[in-house]
């Protein structure tokens, strides 16, 4: 048996019983598929560690167990194709020590899996339709409570202009969820807003050292940029050279741009559909993994705790390096994060998903 296989066996024997116990304490009986997902996750994390010449001994235990707990509870498979969940290794400095942490997020078909598994009153999520601009398409119509289904005659040419998810409900009714390409403009504008968060346009060294007058001036320039985008199409925004620094390659590159737009349309349906978890622990794990405002606020406080000014952002405070919906890794970096002893204690007091009785 190779050293790699030995490492995987040891990690599996250590963490699989731990995750199983955590789920059992929260009234979730671990299935064989959930165990399969956890074992696949351990393999993917091991590969990520090996790429950085690290081992499981170098990893912060809390971040690792939370990543595996998320994988197990939501039954997301990192070995599925397309993948449903991703793992990234970050380096953080805590006091005088460097530690590696595991960051994870839902990607690819993960949101489709969650809709099929936890969608409220959902029996079957059928294969979605990619309706192109040259296709023949008629929208569904209602006559009172009676629904006339949509009609679609594919031609196979042109850009994808809408996504349609036919969903069979538990009562036998079929629902047609539709997302339009034009609505993805809102996703792109939100992406640009996130990437503008730390922009000062040379007015100040950074937003934390800016005076009140400088902050006002910076905000005016940001608002001016965003206002100019509201009446533009996706293509017009992506082609605007002045915005190039605020849009990630995943949106602009010829090979990935169309796939990104289609993924956003799909996510605009699947992520927003009501979920029914029927277990408080499971629901909490899901909310912790998808609440971007909560995650960005906690990150911003931690990274800038020694600054005089604490600016709680409305969204992600730094240039997006991983698209949270697709898992596309835009940029990897070593995160220099100083954490004082008091901050470390504060972190320990935060809610731990592994605590029993959640």
GIPEUR-V407315 format. One record per pair of residues at least 4 apart in sequence whose ideal C-beta (glycine too) atoms are under 8 Angstrom apart, sorted by the first residue. I is the first residue (numbers start at 1). J is the second residue. D is the distance in Angstrom with one decimal. If there is no record, write none. Layout:
I:J:D / I:J:D
//
This chain:
1:5:4.7 / 1:6:5.5 / 1:9:7.6 / 2:6:6.9 / 3:7:6.3 / 4:8:6.6 / 4:46:7.5 / 4:50:7.4 / 5:9:6.3 / 6:10:6.3 / 7:11:6.2 / 7:46:6.4 / 7:55:6.8 / 7:56:7.0 / 8:12:6.0 / 8:42:6.5 / 8:43:6.3 / 8:46:5.8 / 9:13:6.1 / 10:14:6.2 / 10:56:7.8 / 11:15:5.9 / 11:42:5.1 / 11:46:6.6 / 11:56:5.1 / 12:16:5.2 / 12:39:5.8 / 12:42:5.6 / 13:17:7.4 / 14:18:6.9 / 15:19:6.0 / 15:38:7.3 / 15:42:6.4 / 15:64:7.2 / 15:65:6.8 / 15:68:5.8 / 16:20:6.2 / 16:35:6.5 / 16:38:5.8 / 16:39:6.9 / 16:42:7.8 / 17:21:6.2 / 18:22:6.6 / 18:65:6.4 / 19:23:6.5 / 19:30:7.4 / 19:38:5.6 / 19:65:7.1 / 19:68:5.1 / 19:69:5.9 / 19:72:5.2 / 20:24:6.3 / 20:30:4.8 / 20:35:7.5 / 21:25:6.4 / 22:26:6.8 / 22:65:7.7 / 22:69:5.9 / 22:354:5.2 / 22:356:7.7 / 23:28:4.0 / 23:29:7.3 / 23:30:5.0 / 23:34:7.6 / 23:69:7.8 / 23:72:6.2 / 23:73:6.8 / 24:28:6.9 / 24:29:6.9 / 24:30:7.1 / 25:356:4.0 / 25:357:7.2 / 26:279:7.1 / 26:280:8.0 / 26:281:3.7 / 26:282:7.8 / 26:356:7.0 / 26:357:7.7 / 26:358:5.7 / 27:279:6.5 / 27:281:7.5 / 28:73:6.7 / 28:279:6.3 / 28:281:6.8 / 28:282:6.6 / 30:34:4.9 / 30:35:6.1 / 30:72:6.6 / 31:35:7.2 / 31:75:7.9 / 32:36:6.4 / 33:37:6.5 / 33:75:6.3 / 34:38:6.5 / 34:72:4.8 / 34:73:7.9 / 34:75:5.7 / 35:39:6.3 / 35:72:7.9 / 36:40:6.3 / 36:77:7.4 / 37:41:6.3 / 37:71:5.2 / 37:72:6.2 / 37:75:5.9 / 37:76:6.3 / 37:77:5.0 / 37:78:7.4 / 38:42:6.5 / 38:68:5.5 / 38:71:5.8 / 38:72:5.1 / 39:43:6.7 / 40:44:6.4 / 40:77:6.1 / 40:78:5.2 / 40:79:4.2 / 41:45:6.1 / 41:67:6.9 / 41:68:5.7 / 41:71:4.5 / 41:78:5.4 / 41:85:7.5 / 41:87:6.9 / 42:46:6.1 / 42:68:7.2 / 43:47:6.6 / 43:79:7.7 / 44:48:6.5 / 44:78:4.6 / 44:79:7.5 / 44:87:5.5 / 45:49:6.3 / 45:56:7.9 / 45:59:7.9 / 45:64:7.1 / 45:67:7.1 / 45:87:5.1 / 45:89:7.7 / 45:102:6.1 / 46:50:6.2 / 46:56:7.3 / 47:51:6.5 / 48:52:7.0 / 48:87:5.7 / 48:88:6.9 / 48:89:4.9 / 49:54:4.4 / 49:55:6.1 / 49:56:6.7 / 49:58:7.2 / 49:59:6.9 / 49:89:6.1 / 49:100:7.4 / 50:54:7.5 / 52:89:5.5 / 52:100:7.4 / 54:58:4.3 / 54:59:7.3 / 54:89:6.9 / 54:100:5.6 / 55:59:7.9 / 56:64:7.4 / 58:99:7.5 / 58:100:4.9 / 59:63:7.0 / 59:64:5.0 / 59:89:7.6 / 59:99:7.7 / 59:100:5.0 / 59:101:7.1 / 59:102:6.2 / 60:64:6.7 / 60:92:8.0 / 60:99:4.9 / 60:100:6.6 / 60:101:4.7 / 60:102:7.5 / 61:65:6.1 / 62:66:6.2 / 62:352:7.0 / 62:354:7.8 / 63:67:6.4 / 63:101:4.1 / 63:102:4.6 / 63:103:7.3 / 64:68:6.5 / 64:102:5.0 / 65:69:6.1 / 65:354:5.6 / 66:70:6.4 / 66:102:7.9 / 66:352:7.9 / 66:353:5.3 / 66:354:6.9 / 67:71:6.6 / 67:87:6.1 / 67:102:4.5 / 67:103:7.7 / 67:104:4.4 / 68:72:6.3 / 69:73:6.0 / 69:285:6.5 / 69:353:5.6 / 69:354:6.2 / 70:74:6.1 / 70:76:7.4 / 70:85:7.5 / 70:104:5.9 / 70:285:5.8 / 70:288:7.9 / 70:289:5.5 / 70:353:7.8 / 71:76:5.5 / 71:78:7.2 / 71:85:6.0 / 71:104:7.4 / 73:281:7.2 / 73:282:5.2 / 73:285:4.7 / 73:286:7.7 / 74:85:7.9 / 74:106:7.7 / 74:110:7.9 / 74:114:6.4 / 74:282:7.6 / 74:285:6.8 / 74:286:6.3 / 74:289:7.5 / 75:113:7.1 / 75:117:6.4 / 76:84:4.3 / 76:85:4.0 / 76:106:6.6 / 76:110:5.2 / 76:113:6.5 / 76:114:7.9 / 77:83:7.7 / 77:84:5.2 / 77:85:7.4 / 77:113:7.8 / 78:83:5.7 / 78:84:6.8 / 78:85:5.2 / 78:86:7.1 / 78:87:6.9 / 79:83:7.6 / 80:84:5.0 / 80:108:7.5 / 80:109:6.6 / 80:113:7.9 / 82:107:7.9 / 82:108:3.6 / 82:109:5.0 / 83:107:5.9 / 83:108:4.6 / 83:109:7.7 / 83:110:7.6 / 83:327:6.7 / 84:106:7.0 / 84:107:6.9 / 84:108:5.6 / 84:109:5.5 / 84:110:3.7 / 84:113:5.5 / 85:104:6.2 / 85:105:7.1 / 85:106:5.8 / 85:107:6.3 / 85:110:5.6 / 85:327:7.8 / 86:104:6.6 / 86:105:5.9 / 86:107:4.9 / 86:322:7.6 / 86:327:4.0 / 86:329:7.9 / 87:102:5.7 / 87:103:7.2 / 87:104:5.1 / 88:102:7.5 / 88:103:4.7 / 88:104:7.5 / 88:322:6.6 / 88:329:7.0 / 88:332:7.3 / 89:100:5.4 / 89:101:7.4 / 89:102:6.3 / 89:103:7.8 / 90:100:7.0 / 90:101:5.1 / 90:102:8.0 / 90:103:5.6 / 90:334:7.9 / 90:335:5.3 / 91:98:5.9 / 91:99:7.5 / 91:100:5.7 / 91:101:8.0 / 91:334:4.8 / 91:335:6.3 / 92:98:7.3 / 92:99:5.7 / 92:100:7.8 / 92:101:5.8 / 92:335:5.4 / 92:337:4.6 / 92:339:7.6 / 93:97:7.1 / 93:98:5.4 / 93:99:7.8 / 93:336:6.0 / 93:337:5.7 / 93:338:6.1 / 93:339:7.5 / 94:98:7.8 / 94:99:5.5 / 94:337:7.5 / 94:339:4.6 / 94:344:6.4 / 95:338:7.9 / 95:339:6.4 / 95:340:7.5 / 95:341:6.9 / 95:344:7.2 / 103:322:7.9 / 104:289:7.6 / 105:289:7.1 / 105:322:6.8 / 105:324:5.2 / 105:327:6.4 / 106:110:3.9 / 106:111:6.1 / 106:114:7.4 / 106:289:6.5 / 106:290:7.1 / 106:324:7.6 / 106:325:7.8 / 106:327:7.9 / 107:324:7.9 / 107:325:7.0 / 107:326:5.6 / 107:327:2.7 / 107:328:8.0 / 108:326:7.0 / 108:327:6.2 / 109:113:6.0 / 110:114:6.5 / 111:115:6.4 / 111:266:7.4 / 111:267:5.6 / 111:270:4.1 / 111:271:5.3 / 111:325:7.5 / 112:116:6.4 / 112:125:6.5 / 112:266:7.2 / 112:270:5.6 / 113:117:6.0 / 114:118:5.5 / 114:119:7.7 / 114:270:7.2 / 114:275:6.9 / 114:286:7.6 / 115:119:4.5 / 115:122:6.6 / 115:125:5.5 / 115:270:4.6 / 115:273:5.5 / 115:275:7.9 / 116:122:6.7 / 116:124:7.6 / 116:125:4.4 / 118:275:4.5 / 118:276:6.2 / 118:277:5.7 / 118:286:7.9 / 119:125:7.1 / 119:167:7.4 / 119:273:5.4 / 119:274:7.3 / 119:275:6.4 / 119:276:7.6 / 120:273:7.5 / 120:274:4.3 / 120:275:6.4 / 120:276:4.4 / 121:169:5.1 / 121:170:4.9 / 121:171:7.1 / 121:276:7.7 / 122:167:5.9 / 122:168:7.8 / 122:169:6.6 / 122:170:7.2 / 122:273:7.7 / 123:168:4.8 / 123:169:6.0 / 123:170:4.9 / 124:167:7.0 / 124:168:4.2 / 125:165:6.6 / 125:167:5.6 / 126:165:7.2 / 126:166:4.3 / 126:167:6.8 / 126:168:7.0 / 128:163:5.5 / 128:164:6.4 / 128:165:4.8 / 128:166:7.9 / 128:266:6.5 / 129:152:5.7 / 129:163:6.9 / 129:164:4.1 / 129:165:7.9 / 129:166:7.6 / 130:160:4.8 / 130:163:6.5 / 130:262:6.9 / 131:135:5.3 / 131:137:5.1 / 131:152:6.0 / 131:154:7.8 / 131:160:6.8 / 131:161:6.0 / 131:162:4.6 / 131:163:7.3 / 131:164:6.3 / 132:154:7.1 / 132:155:6.6 / 132:156:6.9 / 132:157:6.3 / 132:158:4.3 / 132:159:6.5 / 132:160:5.6 / 132:161:6.5 / 133:158:3.5 / 133:159:5.4 / 133:160:8.0 / 133:161:4.8 / 134:155:4.6 / 134:156:8.0 / 134:157:4.6 / 134:158:4.0 / 135:152:6.4 / 135:153:6.3 / 135:154:5.2 / 135:155:5.0 / 135:156:8.0 / 135:158:7.4 / 136:151:7.4 / 136:152:7.2 / 136:153:3.9 / 136:155:7.2 / 137:150:6.9 / 137:151:7.0 / 137:152:5.2 / 137:153:7.5 / 137:162:7.4 / 138:150:6.0 / 138:151:4.2 / 138:152:7.8 / 139:150:5.8 / 139:178:7.5 / 140:147:5.9 / 140:148:6.0 / 140:149:5.7 / 140:150:4.6 / 140:176:5.2 / 141:147:7.5 / 141:148:4.4 / 142:146:6.9 / 142:147:5.7 / 142:148:7.4 / 143:148:7.0 / 147:173:8.0 / 147:174:7.9 / 149:174:7.1 / 149:176:6.7 / 150:164:6.4 / 150:176:5.6 / 150:178:7.7 / 152:164:7.2 / 159:181:7.1 / 159:258:7.1 / 160:181:6.6 / 160:258:7.2 / 160:261:7.3 / 160:262:5.5 / 160:265:7.4 / 161:180:7.0 / 161:181:4.7 / 162:178:5.9 / 162:179:6.4 / 162:180:5.1 / 162:181:6.3 / 162:265:7.1 / 163:178:7.2 / 163:179:4.8 / 163:262:6.9 / 163:265:4.2 / 163:266:5.5 / 163:269:6.7 / 164:176:5.8 / 164:177:7.1 / 164:178:5.2 / 165:176:7.3 / 165:177:4.3 / 165:178:7.9 / 165:266:7.8 / 165:269:5.4 / 165:270:7.4 / 166:174:6.0 / 166:175:7.6 / 166:176:5.6 / 167:174:7.0 / 167:175:4.7 / 167:176:7.6 / 167:177:6.3 / 168:172:7.3 / 168:173:7.6 / 168:174:5.4 / 168:175:8.0 / 169:173:4.7 / 169:174:7.3 / 169:175:6.1 / 177:269:4.7 / 177:273:7.2 / 178:269:7.7 / 179:183:6.4 / 179:265:4.2 / 179:266:7.0 / 179:268:4.5 / 179:269:4.9 / 180:184:7.9 / 180:265:7.3 / 181:234:7.0 / 181:261:6.5 / 181:265:6.4 / 182:233:7.3 / 182:234:7.7 / 183:187:7.9 / 183:265:7.5 / 183:268:6.3 / 184:188:6.3 / 184:234:5.8 / 184:261:5.4 / 184:264:4.6 / 184:265:6.0 / 184:268:7.3 / 185:189:6.2 / 185:229:7.6 / 185:232:7.3 / 185:233:7.0 / 185:234:5.6 / 185:237:7.1 / 186:190:6.4 / 187:191:6.4 / 187:264:4.6 / 187:268:7.2 / 188:192:6.5 / 188:234:6.0 / 188:237:5.8 / 188:238:7.6 / 188:247:7.6 / 188:251:6.7 / 189:193:6.3 / 189:226:6.5 / 189:229:5.3 / 189:230:7.5 / 189:237:7.7 / 190:194:6.6 / 190:315:7.0 / 191:195:6.6 / 191:247:6.9 / 191:248:7.2 / 191:251:6.9 / 191:320:6.6 / 192:196:6.2 / 192:225:7.6 / 192:226:7.3 / 192:229:7.0 / 192:237:7.8 / 192:243:6.5 / 192:246:4.8 / 192:247:6.4 / 193:197:7.3 / 193:222:7.9 / 193:226:6.5 / 193:315:6.5 / 194:315:5.3 / 194:316:4.4 / 194:319:7.9 / 194:320:5.5 / 195:199:7.7 / 195:245:7.8 / 195:246:4.3 / 195:247:7.2 / 195:248:7.6 / 195:319:5.3 / 195:320:6.0 / 196:222:5.2 / 196:225:6.9 / 196:226:7.9 / 196:246:5.8 / 197:207:7.7 / 197:313:6.0 / 197:315:7.2 / 197:316:6.8 / 197:317:5.1 / 197:318:6.7 / 198:206:6.7 / 198:207:5.9 / 198:317:6.8 / 198:318:6.2 / 198:319:7.0 / 199:218:7.4 / 199:222:7.0 / 199:246:7.5 / 200:204:4.7 / 200:205:7.3 / 200:206:6.2 / 200:207:6.0 / 200:210:6.5 / 200:214:7.6 / 200:218:5.5 / 201:218:6.3 / 201:221:5.4 / 203:210:7.1 / 203:214:5.1 / 203:217:5.5 / 203:218:5.4 / 203:221:7.8 / 204:209:6.0 / 204:210:3.7 / 204:211:7.3 / 204:214:4.5 / 204:215:7.8 / 204:218:6.9 / 205:209:4.9 / 205:210:7.8 / 206:210:7.2 / 207:215:7.0 / 207:218:6.9 / 207:311:6.6 / 208:304:6.2 / 208:307:4.9 / 208:308:8.0 / 208:309:5.3 / 208:311:6.8 / 209:309:8.0 / 210:214:4.0 / 210:215:4.7 / 210:218:6.4 / 211:215:6.9 / 212:216:6.5 / 213:217:6.5 / 214:218:6.2 / 215:219:6.2 / 216:220:6.5 / 217:221:6.8 / 218:222:6.5 / 219:223:6.2 / 220:224:6.3 / 221:225:6.7 / 222:226:6.4 / 223:227:6.0 / 224:228:6.7 / 225:229:7.0 / 225:243:7.6 / 226:230:7.3 / 228:232:7.4 / 229:237:5.8 / 232:236:4.1 / 232:237:5.1 / 232:240:7.7 / 233:237:7.1 / 234:238:6.2 / 234:261:6.6 / 235:239:6.1 / 236:240:6.7 / 237:243:6.5 / 237:247:7.8 / 238:247:6.8 / 238:251:6.3 / 238:252:5.7 / 238:257:6.9 / 240:244:7.7 / 243:247:5.7 / 244:252:7.5 / 247:251:5.0 / 247:252:5.7 / 248:252:7.4 / 248:320:5.9 / 248:323:6.9 / 248:328:7.8 / 248:330:4.6 / 249:253:4.9 / 249:256:7.2 / 249:330:6.4 / 250:256:5.1 / 250:257:7.7 / 250:260:5.3 / 250:323:5.7 / 250:326:6.8 / 250:328:4.4 / 250:330:6.2 / 251:256:7.8 / 251:257:6.0 / 251:260:5.6 / 252:257:6.1 / 253:257:6.0 / 255:259:8.0 / 256:260:5.7 / 256:328:7.0 / 257:261:6.6 / 258:262:6.4 / 259:263:6.2 / 259:326:8.0 / 260:264:6.5 / 260:323:7.7 / 260:326:6.4 / 260:328:7.5 / 261:265:6.7 / 262:266:6.4 / 263:267:6.1 / 263:325:6.3 / 263:326:5.1 / 264:268:6.2 / 264:325:6.8 / 265:269:7.3 / 266:270:6.0 / 267:271:4.9 / 267:325:4.9 / 268:272:6.6 / 269:273:6.6 / 271:290:7.5 / 271:325:7.6 / 275:283:7.9 / 275:286:7.1 / 277:282:4.5 / 277:283:4.1 / 277:286:6.5 / 278:282:7.7 / 279:283:6.5 / 280:284:6.2 / 280:358:6.7 / 281:285:6.5 / 281:353:7.9 / 281:358:4.5 / 282:286:6.5 / 283:287:6.3 / 284:288:6.2 / 284:353:7.0 / 284:358:6.0 / 285:289:6.5 / 285:353:5.8 / 286:290:6.2 / 287:291:5.4 / 288:294:7.5 / 288:353:6.4 / 291:295:6.3 / 292:296:5.9 / 292:315:6.7 / 292:316:6.5 / 292:324:6.6 / 293:297:6.2 / 293:314:7.0 / 293:315:6.7 / 294:298:6.4 / 295:299:6.2 / 296:300:6.1 / 296:313:5.8 / 296:315:6.0 / 296:316:4.6 / 296:317:5.7 / 297:301:6.4 / 297:312:5.5 / 297:313:6.9 / 298:302:6.3 / 298:350:7.8 / 299:303:6.0 / 299:317:6.9 / 299:318:8.0 / 300:304:6.1 / 300:310:7.9 / 300:311:7.3 / 300:312:6.6 / 300:313:5.6 / 300:317:4.5 / 301:305:6.1 / 301:310:6.5 / 301:312:7.5 / 302:337:6.8 / 302:339:7.0 / 302:343:6.9 / 302:347:7.5 / 303:317:7.9 / 303:337:5.9 / 304:310:6.6 / 304:311:7.8 / 305:310:7.8 / 305:339:7.8 / 305:340:7.2 / 305:343:5.4 / 306:338:6.9 / 306:340:7.4 / 311:317:8.0 / 313:317:4.4 / 316:320:6.3 / 319:331:7.6 / 320:330:6.4 / 321:329:7.2 / 321:330:5.1 / 321:331:4.4 / 321:332:7.0 / 321:333:6.8 / 322:327:6.8 / 322:328:7.1 / 322:329:5.5 / 322:330:6.5 / 323:327:6.7 / 323:328:4.6 / 323:330:6.8 / 339:343:4.8 / 339:344:5.4 / 339:347:7.4 / 340:344:7.0 / 341:345:6.6 / 342:346:6.5 / 343:347:6.4 / 344:348:6.6 / 345:349:6.6 / 346:350:7.2 / 351:355:7.4 / 353:358:6.9
//
